[in-house]
Amino acid sequence: MEVILTSVFSAIIIFITIFFMIKVFLIGYKRNEISFRKFIIFSTSSIVIGVIVASVLPFGYQKIFYYIY
């Protein structure tokens, strides 16, 4: 139960961070500070890395809780 709750809250924090990073990339693109290609690459890589980290978190938390208890 604890693993599920910590994983869900951590995933929410990760997805909020990704959302705001994409907003920053969009602002940079609108101001012509980054190209459209870089905007797509940065946004896609942020999403992929965030999904990978969020999917690996439960296993890490499970190990941590196993050692604590």
PQR file with spaces between the fields and no chain letter, atoms N, CA, C, O and H, PARSE charges and radii, in Angstrom:
ATOM       1  N    MET     1       0.816   -1.194    0.000 -0.4000 1.5000
ATOM       2  CA   MET     1       0.000    0.000    0.000 -0.0000 2.0000
ATOM       3  C    MET     1       0.864    1.265    0.000  0.5500 1.7000
ATOM       4  O    MET     1       0.589    2.227   -0.717 -0.5500 1.4000
ATOM       5  N    GLU     2       1.917    1.235    0.827 -0.4000 1.5000
ATOM       6  CA   GLU     2       2.787    2.411    0.893 -0.0000 2.0000
ATOM       7  C    GLU     2       3.516    2.636   -0.423  0.5500 1.7000
ATOM       8  O    GLU     2       3.729    3.772   -0.845 -0.5500 1.4000
ATOM       9  H    GLU     2       2.140    0.453    1.410  0.4000 1.0000
ATOM      10  N    VAL     3       3.894    1.538   -1.062 -0.4000 1.5000
ATOM      11  CA   VAL     3       4.625    1.639   -2.327 -0.0000 2.0000
ATOM      12  C    VAL     3       3.740    2.280   -3.390  0.5500 1.7000
ATOM      13  O    VAL     3       4.201    3.116   -4.167 -0.5500 1.4000
ATOM      14  H    VAL     3       3.721    0.615   -0.719  0.4000 1.0000
ATOM      15  N    ILE     4       2.485    1.890   -3.423 -0.4000 1.5000
ATOM      16  CA   ILE     4       1.562    2.442   -4.417 -0.0000 2.0000
ATOM      17  C    ILE     4       1.357    3.937   -4.190  0.5500 1.7000
ATOM      18  O    ILE     4       1.388    4.722   -5.138 -0.5500 1.4000
ATOM      19  H    ILE     4       2.111    1.211   -2.792  0.4000 1.0000
ATOM      20  N    LEU     5       1.149    4.328   -2.942 -0.4000 1.5000
ATOM      21  CA   LEU     5       0.918    5.747   -2.648 -0.0000 2.0000
ATOM      22  C    LEU     5       2.144    6.596   -2.973  0.5500 1.7000
ATOM      23  O    LEU     5       2.021    7.651   -3.594 -0.5500 1.4000
ATOM      24  H    LEU     5       1.123    3.691   -2.172  0.4000 1.0000
ATOM      25  N    THR     6       3.319    6.143   -2.559 -0.4000 1.5000
ATOM      26  CA   THR     6       4.522    6.934   -2.852 -0.0000 2.0000
ATOM      27  C    THR     6       4.792    6.987   -4.340  0.5500 1.7000
ATOM      28  O    THR     6       5.240    8.015   -4.849 -0.5500 1.4000
ATOM      29  H    THR     6       3.419    5.286   -2.054  0.4000 1.0000
ATOM      30  N    SER     7       4.527    5.898   -5.052 -0.4000 1.5000
ATOM      31  CA   SER     7       4.733    5.895   -6.498 -0.0000 2.0000
ATOM      32  C    SER     7       3.770    6.833   -7.201  0.5500 1.7000
ATOM      33  O    SER     7       4.158    7.542   -8.129 -0.5500 1.4000
ATOM      34  H    SER     7       4.163    5.064   -4.638  0.4000 1.0000
ATOM      35  N    VAL     8       2.529    6.842   -6.770 -0.4000 1.5000
ATOM      36  CA   VAL     8       1.534    7.712   -7.401 -0.0000 2.0000
ATOM      37  C    VAL     8       1.875    9.179   -7.167  0.5500 1.7000
ATOM      38  O    VAL     8       1.838    9.982   -8.099 -0.5500 1.4000
ATOM      39  H    VAL     8       2.214    6.266   -6.016  0.4000 1.0000
ATOM      40  N    PHE     9       2.203    9.529   -5.941 -0.4000 1.5000
ATOM      41  CA   PHE     9       2.524   10.929   -5.661 -0.0000 2.0000
ATOM      42  C    PHE     9       3.816   11.363   -6.356  0.5500 1.7000
ATOM      43  O    PHE     9       3.918   12.499   -6.819 -0.5500 1.4000
ATOM      44  H    PHE     9       2.233    8.877   -5.183  0.4000 1.0000
ATOM      45  N    SER    10       4.794   10.472   -6.430 -0.4000 1.5000
ATOM      46  CA   SER    10       6.025   10.803   -7.144 -0.0000 2.0000
ATOM      47  C    SER    10       5.762   10.954   -8.638  0.5500 1.7000
ATOM      48  O    SER    10       6.323   11.840   -9.283 -0.5500 1.4000
ATOM      49  H    SER    10       4.712    9.549   -6.053  0.4000 1.0000
ATOM      50  N    ALA    11       4.918   10.100   -9.183 -0.4000 1.5000
ATOM      51  CA   ALA    11       4.575   10.207  -10.600 -0.0000 2.0000
ATOM      52  C    ALA    11       3.836   11.510  -10.887  0.5500 1.7000
ATOM      53  O    ALA    11       4.054   12.132  -11.927 -0.5500 1.4000
ATOM      54  H    ALA    11       4.462    9.381   -8.660  0.4000 1.0000
ATOM      55  N    ILE    12       2.971   11.922   -9.980 -0.4000 1.5000
ATOM      56  CA   ILE    12       2.266   13.198  -10.156 -0.0000 2.0000
ATOM      57  C    ILE    12       3.260   14.353  -10.183  0.5500 1.7000
ATOM      58  O    ILE    12       3.146   15.255  -11.013 -0.5500 1.4000
ATOM      59  H    ILE    12       2.794   11.416   -9.135  0.4000 1.0000
ATOM      60  N    ILE    13       4.232   14.325   -9.279 -0.4000 1.5000
ATOM      61  CA   ILE    13       5.251   15.378   -9.255 -0.0000 2.0000
ATOM      62  C    ILE    13       6.063   15.377  -10.547  0.5500 1.7000
ATOM      63  O    ILE    13       6.368   16.438  -11.090 -0.5500 1.4000
ATOM      64  H    ILE    13       4.325   13.592   -8.605  0.4000 1.0000
ATOM      65  N    ILE    14       6.410   14.196  -11.037 -0.4000 1.5000
ATOM      66  CA   ILE    14       7.184   14.096  -12.278 -0.0000 2.0000
ATOM      67  C    ILE    14       6.385   14.637  -13.453  0.5500 1.7000
ATOM      68  O    ILE    14       6.925   15.379  -14.274 -0.5500 1.4000
ATOM      69  H    ILE    14       6.162   13.333  -10.596  0.4000 1.0000
ATOM      70  N    PHE    15       5.105   14.278  -13.549 -0.4000 1.5000
ATOM      71  CA   PHE    15       4.302   14.738  -14.674 -0.0000 2.0000
ATOM      72  C    PHE    15       4.019   16.236  -14.612  0.5500 1.7000
ATOM      73  O    PHE    15       3.936   16.884  -15.655 -0.5500 1.4000
ATOM      74  H    PHE    15       4.667   13.675  -12.883  0.4000 1.0000
ATOM      75  N    ILE    16       3.872   16.792  -13.428 -0.4000 1.5000
ATOM      76  CA   ILE    16       3.725   18.248  -13.301 -0.0000 2.0000
ATOM      77  C    ILE    16       5.006   18.942  -13.759  0.5500 1.7000
ATOM      78  O    ILE    16       4.954   19.963  -14.444 -0.5500 1.4000
ATOM      79  H    ILE    16       3.939   16.265  -12.581  0.4000 1.0000
ATOM      80  N    THR    17       6.150   18.385  -13.379 -0.4000 1.5000
ATOM      81  CA   THR    17       7.432   18.950  -13.811 -0.0000 2.0000
ATOM      82  C    THR    17       7.565   18.903  -15.329  0.5500 1.7000
ATOM      83  O    THR    17       8.009   19.875  -15.940 -0.5500 1.4000
ATOM      84  H    THR    17       6.192   17.556  -12.822  0.4000 1.0000
ATOM      85  N    ILE    18       7.190   17.795  -15.936 -0.4000 1.5000
ATOM      86  CA   ILE    18       7.262   17.667  -17.397 -0.0000 2.0000
ATOM      87  C    ILE    18       6.326   18.673  -18.060  0.5500 1.7000
ATOM      88  O    ILE    18       6.687   19.295  -19.058 -0.5500 1.4000
ATOM      89  H    ILE    18       6.830   17.005  -15.439  0.4000 1.0000
ATOM      90  N    PHE    19       5.135   18.830  -17.512 -0.4000 1.5000
ATOM      91  CA   PHE    19       4.173   19.785  -18.069 -0.0000 2.0000
ATOM      92  C    PHE    19       4.748   21.194  -18.097  0.5500 1.7000
ATOM      93  O    PHE    19       4.635   21.896  -19.102 -0.5500 1.4000
ATOM      94  H    PHE    19       4.841   18.325  -16.700  0.4000 1.0000
ATOM      95  N    PHE    20       5.368   21.611  -16.988 -0.4000 1.5000
ATOM      96  CA   PHE    20       5.932   22.956  -16.946 -0.0000 2.0000
ATOM      97  C    PHE    20       7.189   23.081  -17.804  0.5500 1.7000
ATOM      98  O    PHE    20       7.464   24.155  -18.339 -0.5500 1.4000
ATOM      99  H    PHE    20       5.460   21.041  -16.171  0.4000 1.0000
ATOM     100  N    MET    21       7.949   22.005  -17.942 -0.4000 1.5000
ATOM     101  CA   MET    21       9.102   22.050  -18.841 -0.0000 2.0000
ATOM     102  C    MET    21       8.654   22.249  -20.281  0.5500 1.7000
ATOM     103  O    MET    21       9.284   22.993  -21.033 -0.5500 1.4000
ATOM     104  H    MET    21       7.725   21.133  -17.507  0.4000 1.0000
ATOM     105  N    ILE    22       7.568   21.586  -20.667 -0.4000 1.5000
ATOM     106  CA   ILE    22       7.038   21.762  -22.028 -0.0000 2.0000
ATOM     107  C    ILE    22       6.534   23.192  -22.216  0.5500 1.7000
ATOM     108  O    ILE    22       6.686   23.761  -23.297 -0.5500 1.4000
ATOM     109  H    ILE    22       7.057   20.981  -20.057  0.4000 1.0000
ATOM     110  N    LYS    23       5.936   23.778  -21.177 -0.4000 1.5000
ATOM     111  CA   LYS    23       5.518   25.173  -21.275 -0.0000 2.0000
ATOM     112  C    LYS    23       6.723   26.091  -21.485  0.5500 1.7000
ATOM     113  O    LYS    23       6.653   27.046  -22.259 -0.5500 1.4000
ATOM     114  H    LYS    23       5.813   23.315  -20.299  0.4000 1.0000
ATOM     115  N    VAL    24       7.826   25.800  -20.793 -0.4000 1.5000
ATOM     116  CA   VAL    24       9.043   26.599  -20.964 -0.0000 2.0000
ATOM     117  C    VAL    24       9.596   26.438  -22.372  0.5500 1.7000
ATOM     118  O    VAL    24      10.017   27.417  -22.988 -0.5500 1.4000
ATOM     119  H    VAL    24       7.883   25.024  -20.165  0.4000 1.0000
ATOM     120  N    PHE    25       9.599   25.203  -22.891 -0.4000 1.5000
ATOM     121  CA   PHE    25      10.059   24.983  -24.267 -0.0000 2.0000
ATOM     122  C    PHE    25       9.181   25.714  -25.260  0.5500 1.7000
ATOM     123  O    PHE    25       9.677   26.249  -26.251 -0.5500 1.4000
ATOM     124  H    PHE    25       9.257   24.408  -22.391  0.4000 1.0000
ATOM     125  N    LEU    26       7.881   25.745  -25.007 -0.4000 1.5000
ATOM     126  CA   LEU    26       6.963   26.449  -25.895 -0.0000 2.0000
ATOM     127  C    LEU    26       7.226   27.951  -25.871  0.5500 1.7000
ATOM     128  O    LEU    26       7.185   28.603  -26.914 -0.5500 1.4000
ATOM     129  H    LEU    26       7.478   25.310  -24.202  0.4000 1.0000
ATOM     130  N    ILE    27       7.490   28.493  -24.711 -0.4000 1.5000
ATOM     131  CA   ILE    27       7.824   29.922  -24.620 -0.0000 2.0000
ATOM     132  C    ILE    27       9.113   30.210  -25.372  0.5500 1.7000
ATOM     133  O    ILE    27       9.211   31.209  -26.085 -0.5500 1.4000
ATOM     134  H    ILE    27       7.523   27.963  -23.863  0.4000 1.0000
ATOM     135  N    GLY    28      10.099   29.338  -25.216 -0.4000 1.5000
ATOM     136  CA   GLY    28      11.353   29.509  -25.948 -0.0000 2.0000
ATOM     137  C    GLY    28      11.156   29.430  -27.450  0.5500 1.7000
ATOM     138  O    GLY    28      11.795   30.163  -28.205 -0.5500 1.4000
ATOM     139  H    GLY    28      10.019   28.526  -24.638  0.4000 1.0000
ATOM     140  N    TYR    29      10.276   28.545  -27.883 -0.4000 1.5000
ATOM     141  CA   TYR    29       9.989   28.437  -29.317 -0.0000 2.0000
ATOM     142  C    TYR    29       9.265   29.679  -29.829  0.5500 1.7000
ATOM     143  O    TYR    29       9.579   30.171  -30.913 -0.5500 1.4000
ATOM     144  H    TYR    29       9.757   27.950  -27.269  0.4000 1.0000
ATOM     145  N    LYS    30       8.303   30.189  -29.066 -0.4000 1.5000
ATOM     146  CA   LYS    30       7.561   31.378  -29.505 -0.0000 2.0000
ATOM     147  C    LYS    30       8.446   32.610  -29.579  0.5500 1.7000
ATOM     148  O    LYS    30       8.208   33.502  -30.393 -0.5500 1.4000
ATOM     149  H    LYS    30       8.047   29.788  -28.186  0.4000 1.0000
ATOM     150  N    ARG    31       9.474   32.662  -28.726 -0.4000 1.5000
ATOM     151  CA   ARG    31      10.395   33.806  -28.748 -0.0000 2.0000
ATOM     152  C    ARG    31      11.539   33.602  -29.746  0.5500 1.7000
ATOM     153  O    ARG    31      12.461   34.415  -29.810 -0.5500 1.4000
ATOM     154  H    ARG    31       9.668   31.937  -28.064  0.4000 1.0000
ATOM     155  N    ASN    32      11.478   32.543  -30.504 -0.4000 1.5000
ATOM     156  CA   ASN    32      12.492   32.188  -31.503 -0.0000 2.0000
ATOM     157  C    ASN    32      13.868   31.965  -30.879  0.5500 1.7000
ATOM     158  O    ASN    32      14.889   32.243  -31.507 -0.5500 1.4000
ATOM     159  H    ASN    32      10.729   31.883  -30.452  0.4000 1.0000
ATOM     160  N    GLU    33      13.894   31.468  -29.653 -0.4000 1.5000
ATOM     161  CA   GLU    33      15.160   31.139  -29.009 -0.0000 2.0000
ATOM     162  C    GLU    33      15.585   29.711  -29.319  0.5500 1.7000
ATOM     163  O    GLU    33      16.775   29.395  -29.310 -0.5500 1.4000
ATOM     164  H    GLU    33      13.064   31.243  -29.143  0.4000 1.0000
ATOM     165  N    ILE    34      14.609   28.847  -29.596 -0.4000 1.5000
ATOM     166  CA   ILE    34      14.912   27.489  -30.040 -0.0000 2.0000
ATOM     167  C    ILE    34      14.104   27.218  -31.302  0.5500 1.7000
ATOM     168  O    ILE    34      13.042   27.803  -31.512 -0.5500 1.4000
ATOM     169  H    ILE    34      13.642   29.104  -29.604  0.4000 1.0000
ATOM     170  N    SER    35      14.620   26.324  -32.137 -0.4000 1.5000
ATOM     171  CA   SER    35      13.916   25.997  -33.375 -0.0000 2.0000
ATOM     172  C    SER    35      12.793   25.006  -33.090  0.5500 1.7000
ATOM     173  O    SER    35      12.689   24.458  -31.992 -0.5500 1.4000
ATOM     174  H    SER    35      15.483   25.848  -31.966  0.4000 1.0000
ATOM     175  N    PHE    36      11.957   24.787  -34.100 -0.4000 1.5000
ATOM     176  CA   PHE    36      10.854   23.853  -33.945 -0.0000 2.0000
ATOM     177  C    PHE    36      11.367   22.437  -33.736  0.5500 1.7000
ATOM     178  O    PHE    36      10.789   21.670  -32.965 -0.5500 1.4000
ATOM     179  H    PHE    36      12.042   25.232  -34.992  0.4000 1.0000
ATOM     180  N    ARG    37      12.442   22.092  -34.415 -0.4000 1.5000
ATOM     181  CA   ARG    37      13.024   20.757  -34.275 -0.0000 2.0000
ATOM     182  C    ARG    37      13.531   20.535  -32.851  0.5500 1.7000
ATOM     183  O    ARG    37      13.309   19.473  -32.270 -0.5500 1.4000
ATOM     184  H    ARG    37      12.912   22.715  -35.040  0.4000 1.0000
ATOM     185  N    LYS    38      14.209   21.532  -32.291 -0.4000 1.5000
ATOM     186  CA   LYS    38      14.677   21.404  -30.906 -0.0000 2.0000
ATOM     187  C    LYS    38      13.508   21.341  -29.938  0.5500 1.7000
ATOM     188  O    LYS    38      13.555   20.611  -28.949 -0.5500 1.4000
ATOM     189  H    LYS    38      14.389   22.395  -32.762  0.4000 1.0000
ATOM     190  N    PHE    39      12.455   22.107  -30.220 -0.4000 1.5000
ATOM     191  CA   PHE    39      11.267   22.061  -29.376 -0.0000 2.0000
ATOM     192  C    PHE    39      10.674   20.656  -29.339  0.5500 1.7000
ATOM     193  O    PHE    39      10.333   20.146  -28.273 -0.5500 1.4000
ATOM     194  H    PHE    39      12.416   22.701  -31.024  0.4000 1.0000
ATOM     195  N    ILE    40      10.555   20.040  -30.506 -0.4000 1.5000
ATOM     196  CA   ILE    40      10.014   18.682  -30.581 -0.0000 2.0000
ATOM     197  C    ILE    40      10.937   17.696  -29.883  0.5500 1.7000
ATOM     198  O    ILE    40      10.466   16.831  -29.144 -0.5500 1.4000
ATOM     199  H    ILE    40      10.832   20.455  -31.373  0.4000 1.0000
ATOM     200  N    ILE    41      12.232   17.806  -30.101 -0.4000 1.5000
ATOM     201  CA   ILE    41      13.200   16.875  -29.498 -0.0000 2.0000
ATOM     202  C    ILE    41      13.200   17.023  -27.979  0.5500 1.7000
ATOM     203  O    ILE    41      13.153   16.023  -27.261 -0.5500 1.4000
ATOM     204  H    ILE    41      12.615   18.509  -30.701  0.4000 1.0000
ATOM     205  N    PHE    42      13.253   18.247  -27.488 -0.4000 1.5000
ATOM     206  CA   PHE    42      13.263   18.474  -26.034 -0.0000 2.0000
ATOM     207  C    PHE    42      11.966   17.993  -25.388  0.5500 1.7000
ATOM     208  O    PHE    42      11.995   17.358  -24.334 -0.5500 1.4000
ATOM     209  H    PHE    42      13.291   19.059  -28.071  0.4000 1.0000
ATOM     210  N    SER    43      10.851   18.287  -26.006 -0.4000 1.5000
ATOM     211  CA   SER    43       9.561   17.869  -25.439 -0.0000 2.0000
ATOM     212  C    SER    43       9.428   16.350  -25.428  0.5500 1.7000
ATOM     213  O    SER    43       9.015   15.763  -24.428 -0.5500 1.4000
ATOM     214  H    SER    43      10.828   18.802  -26.862  0.4000 1.0000
ATOM     215  N    THR    44       9.776   15.727  -26.533 -0.4000 1.5000
ATOM     216  CA   THR    44       9.675   14.272  -26.624 -0.0000 2.0000
ATOM     217  C    THR    44      10.608   13.580  -25.653  0.5500 1.7000
ATOM     218  O    THR    44      10.218   12.620  -24.987 -0.5500 1.4000
ATOM     219  H    THR    44      10.111   16.205  -27.346  0.4000 1.0000
ATOM     220  N    SER    45      11.838   14.061  -25.569 -0.4000 1.5000
ATOM     221  CA   SER    45      12.782   13.428  -24.645 -0.0000 2.0000
ATOM     222  C    SER    45      12.353   13.634  -23.189  0.5500 1.7000
ATOM     223  O    SER    45      12.543   12.738  -22.366 -0.5500 1.4000
ATOM     224  H    SER    45      12.154   14.840  -26.110  0.4000 1.0000
ATOM     225  N    SER    46      11.789   14.775  -22.862 -0.4000 1.5000
ATOM     226  CA   SER    46      11.296   15.007  -21.503 -0.0000 2.0000
ATOM     227  C    SER    46      10.162   14.049  -21.161  0.5500 1.7000
ATOM     228  O    SER    46      10.123   13.490  -20.065 -0.5500 1.4000
ATOM     229  H    SER    46      11.634   15.503  -23.531  0.4000 1.0000
ATOM     230  N    ILE    47       9.252   13.864  -22.088 -0.4000 1.5000
ATOM     231  CA   ILE    47       8.130   12.958  -21.859 -0.0000 2.0000
ATOM     232  C    ILE    47       8.606   11.525  -21.708  0.5500 1.7000
ATOM     233  O    ILE    47       8.164   10.815  -20.804 -0.5500 1.4000
ATOM     234  H    ILE    47       9.283   14.318  -22.978  0.4000 1.0000
ATOM     235  N    VAL    48       9.504   11.092  -22.587 -0.4000 1.5000
ATOM     236  CA   VAL    48       9.988    9.706  -22.547 -0.0000 2.0000
ATOM     237  C    VAL    48      10.757    9.438  -21.253  0.5500 1.7000
ATOM     238  O    VAL    48      10.539    8.416  -20.603 -0.5500 1.4000
ATOM     239  H    VAL    48       9.862   11.669  -23.321  0.4000 1.0000
ATOM     240  N    ILE    49      11.640   10.339  -20.885 -0.4000 1.5000
ATOM     241  CA   ILE    49      12.413   10.154  -19.651 -0.0000 2.0000
ATOM     242  C    ILE    49      11.498   10.164  -18.436  0.5500 1.7000
ATOM     243  O    ILE    49      11.690    9.374  -17.512 -0.5500 1.4000
ATOM     244  H    ILE    49      11.816   11.169  -21.413  0.4000 1.0000
ATOM     245  N    GLY    50      10.511   11.042  -18.425 -0.4000 1.5000
ATOM     246  CA   GLY    50       9.566   11.089  -17.311 -0.0000 2.0000
ATOM     247  C    GLY    50       8.753    9.814  -17.177  0.5500 1.7000
ATOM     248  O    GLY    50       8.526    9.336  -16.066 -0.5500 1.4000
ATOM     249  H    GLY    50      10.355   11.683  -19.176  0.4000 1.0000
ATOM     250  N    VAL    51       8.311    9.257  -18.305 -0.4000 1.5000
ATOM     251  CA   VAL    51       7.546    8.005  -18.265 -0.0000 2.0000
ATOM     252  C    VAL    51       8.421    6.855  -17.801  0.5500 1.7000
ATOM     253  O    VAL    51       7.967    6.003  -17.037 -0.5500 1.4000
ATOM     254  H    VAL    51       8.496    9.646  -19.208  0.4000 1.0000
ATOM     255  N    ILE    52       9.668    6.817  -18.249 -0.4000 1.5000
ATOM     256  CA   ILE    52      10.576    5.755  -17.822 -0.0000 2.0000
ATOM     257  C    ILE    52      10.838    5.842  -16.319  0.5500 1.7000
ATOM     258  O    ILE    52      10.785    4.832  -15.617 -0.5500 1.4000
ATOM     259  H    ILE    52      10.036    7.509  -18.870  0.4000 1.0000
ATOM     260  N    VAL    53      11.117    7.032  -15.836 -0.4000 1.5000
ATOM     261  CA   VAL    53      11.387    7.204  -14.403 -0.0000 2.0000
ATOM     262  C    VAL    53      10.144    6.864  -13.584  0.5500 1.7000
ATOM     263  O    VAL    53      10.248    6.203  -12.551 -0.5500 1.4000
ATOM     264  H    VAL    53      11.160    7.852  -16.406  0.4000 1.0000
ATOM     265  N    ALA    54       8.977    7.304  -14.030 -0.4000 1.5000
ATOM     266  CA   ALA    54       7.749    7.021  -13.288 -0.0000 2.0000
ATOM     267  C    ALA    54       7.418    5.533  -13.292  0.5500 1.7000
ATOM     268  O    ALA    54       6.816    5.040  -12.339 -0.5500 1.4000
ATOM     269  H    ALA    54       8.892    7.840  -14.869  0.4000 1.0000
ATOM     270  N    SER    55       7.796    4.814  -14.334 -0.4000 1.5000
ATOM     271  CA   SER    55       7.505    3.382  -14.365 -0.0000 2.0000
ATOM     272  C    SER    55       8.517    2.568  -13.569  0.5500 1.7000
ATOM     273  O    SER    55       8.210    1.448  -13.160 -0.5500 1.4000
ATOM     274  H    SER    55       8.285    5.215  -15.108  0.4000 1.0000
ATOM     275  N    VAL    56       9.709    3.099  -13.338 -0.4000 1.5000
ATOM     276  CA   VAL    56      10.725    2.384  -12.562 -0.0000 2.0000
ATOM     277  C    VAL    56      10.601    2.677  -11.066  0.5500 1.7000
ATOM     278  O    VAL    56      11.090    1.901  -10.245 -0.5500 1.4000
ATOM     279  H    VAL    56       9.958    4.009  -13.670  0.4000 1.0000
ATOM     280  N    LEU    57       9.966    3.765  -10.709 -0.4000 1.5000
ATOM     281  CA   LEU    57       9.836    4.161   -9.309 -0.0000 2.0000
ATOM     282  C    LEU    57       9.249    3.094   -8.382  0.5500 1.7000
ATOM     283  O    LEU    57       9.784    2.900   -7.290 -0.5500 1.4000
ATOM     284  H    LEU    57       9.569    4.395  -11.376  0.4000 1.0000
ATOM     285  N    PRO    58       8.179    2.395   -8.759 -0.5600 1.5000
ATOM     286  CA   PRO    58       7.631    1.407   -7.820  0.2800 2.0000
ATOM     287  C    PRO    58       8.635    0.330   -7.412  0.5500 1.7000
ATOM     288  O    PRO    58       8.623   -0.120   -6.266 -0.5500 1.4000
ATOM     289  N    PHE    59       9.491   -0.083   -8.321 -0.4000 1.5000
ATOM     290  CA   PHE    59      10.483   -1.105   -7.994 -0.0000 2.0000
ATOM     291  C    PHE    59      11.525   -0.573   -7.015  0.5500 1.7000
ATOM     292  O    PHE    59      11.948   -1.278   -6.098 -0.5500 1.4000
ATOM     293  H    PHE    59       9.501    0.282   -9.252  0.4000 1.0000
ATOM     294  N    GLY    60      11.929    0.666   -7.218 -0.4000 1.5000
ATOM     295  CA   GLY    60      12.876    1.280   -6.290 -0.0000 2.0000
ATOM     296  C    GLY    60      12.278    1.477   -4.913  0.5500 1.7000
ATOM     297  O    GLY    60      12.924    1.197   -3.903 -0.5500 1.4000
ATOM     298  H    GLY    60      11.586    1.238   -7.962  0.4000 1.0000
ATOM     299  N    TYR    61      11.042    1.959   -4.870 -0.4000 1.5000
ATOM     300  CA   TYR    61      10.382    2.150   -3.589 -0.0000 2.0000
ATOM     301  C    TYR    61      10.133    0.822   -2.882  0.5500 1.7000
ATOM     302  O    TYR    61      10.202    0.746   -1.655 -0.5500 1.4000
ATOM     303  H    TYR    61      10.517    2.186   -5.690  0.4000 1.0000
ATOM     304  N    GLN    62       9.845   -0.218   -3.648 -0.4000 1.5000
ATOM     305  CA   GLN    62       9.624   -1.527   -3.053 -0.0000 2.0000
ATOM     306  C    GLN    62      10.892   -2.026   -2.367  0.5500 1.7000
ATOM     307  O    GLN    62      10.829   -2.584   -1.272 -0.5500 1.4000
ATOM     308  H    GLN    62       9.789   -0.157   -4.644  0.4000 1.0000
ATOM     309  N    LYS    63      12.038   -1.829   -3.005 -0.4000 1.5000
ATOM     310  CA   LYS    63      13.315   -2.224   -2.388 -0.0000 2.0000
ATOM     311  C    LYS    63      13.585   -1.413   -1.123  0.5500 1.7000
ATOM     312  O    LYS    63      14.025   -1.958   -0.111 -0.5500 1.4000
ATOM     313  H    LYS    63      12.090   -1.375   -3.895  0.4000 1.0000
ATOM     314  N    ILE    64      13.319   -0.113   -1.187 -0.4000 1.5000
ATOM     315  CA   ILE    64      13.567    0.746   -0.024 -0.0000 2.0000
ATOM     316  C    ILE    64      12.677    0.322    1.145  0.5500 1.7000
ATOM     317  O    ILE    64      13.150    0.212    2.276 -0.5500 1.4000
ATOM     318  H    ILE    64      12.961    0.330   -2.009  0.4000 1.0000
ATOM     319  N    PHE    65      11.405    0.088    0.881 -0.4000 1.5000
ATOM     320  CA   PHE    65      10.501   -0.330    1.946 -0.0000 2.0000
ATOM     321  C    PHE    65      10.843   -1.719    2.462  0.5500 1.7000
ATOM     322  O    PHE    65      10.642   -2.013    3.640 -0.5500 1.4000
ATOM     323  H    PHE    65      11.021    0.178   -0.038  0.4000 1.0000
ATOM     324  N    TYR    66      11.356   -2.569    1.593 -0.4000 1.5000
ATOM     325  CA   TYR    66      11.778   -3.904    2.029 -0.0000 2.0000
ATOM     326  C    TYR    66      12.929   -3.801    3.035  0.5500 1.7000
ATOM     327  O    TYR    66      12.953   -4.521    4.033 -0.5500 1.4000
ATOM     328  H    TYR    66      11.520   -2.330    0.636  0.4000 1.0000
ATOM     329  N    TYR    67      13.881   -2.901    2.764 -0.4000 1.5000
ATOM     330  CA   TYR    67      15.015   -2.738    3.680 -0.0000 2.0000
ATOM     331  C    TYR    67      14.602   -2.053    4.984  0.5500 1.7000
ATOM     332  O    TYR    67      15.170   -2.338    6.038 -0.5500 1.4000
ATOM     333  H    TYR    67      13.862   -2.316    1.953  0.4000 1.0000
ATOM     334  N    ILE    68      13.618   -1.154    4.919 -0.4000 1.5000
ATOM     335  CA   ILE    68      13.170   -0.464    6.130 -0.0000 2.0000
ATOM     336  C    ILE    68      12.422   -1.409    7.046  0.5500 1.7000
ATOM     337  O    ILE    68      12.649   -1.415    8.256 -0.5500 1.4000
ATOM     338  H    ILE    68      13.157   -0.923    4.063  0.4000 1.0000
ATOM     339  N    TYR    69      11.530   -2.210    6.477 -0.4000 1.5000
ATOM     340  CA   TYR    69      10.733   -3.113    7.302 -0.0000 2.0000
ATOM     341  C    TYR    69      11.431   -4.424    7.353  0.5500 1.7000
ATOM     342  O    TYR    69      10.948   -5.357    7.995 -0.5500 1.4000
ATOM     343  H    TYR    69      11.346   -2.205    5.494  0.4000 1.0000
